[in-house]
Amino acid sequence: MYHFSDEALTTQNYQRCLERLIKTSSHEIGHMFSCLHCTHAVCVLNGSNSLPESDLKPNRLCSECLHKLQWNLGFDIGQRNANLVAFFKQHGLLEDLLLAEKDKPLLGREN
């Protein structure tokens, strides 16, 4: 986690560090399940060459990458999004929460 903080980890920079850790982990786990770098849309699977560049992309799969991963793993997309909403709320990741909330009606989970 130290790599993802700009300085010593504190309560003030913890969330930025957590966001970076989740983005990088999500990106690399996507590769583990045969997803390549995304060129379809702005996506967590876009390549990046630095932390500032990574900070610009959302912690979110585009619809194409989401469906590739879902095909590979067979999970319920709506339930996955509901779990992400709960996680983002619990950890105060407000930007990610807003995106996940926005996706709810598109993914079949309104609650």
Steps between C-alpha positions, in 0.01 A plus 500: 500500500794731559559516124150642451532786748678824416656501846473308825155345531268709719128522559497798260649317201364151579203522261711611203739215575208255527355624168837446332538155651152395386552637147834326457374175652186505285710568191744217571226254600330580169820386326497181708160422349619560141388862458739713296554876529177673407488719191119511490431769763635664815538200726702359788658268242652790304875496517677764707863592550485689829292555811375843381389341173331218691326755724321639193321177412195376689497196725251344263489257212345622177199300379710299254761395758231434762323260266827327403578444868143388570513252213829364633393472866121466479408747777174694531578852374225668703608326821864591434401865466290485819803358683720779360249764616508355852882485501542855370252630761675315781839640405392854409609473136252760380604536134486124451170486688343761271600301190375171644170663606464642148543149357227338714207557263711386203606177668164383629531583869301795627538421874 
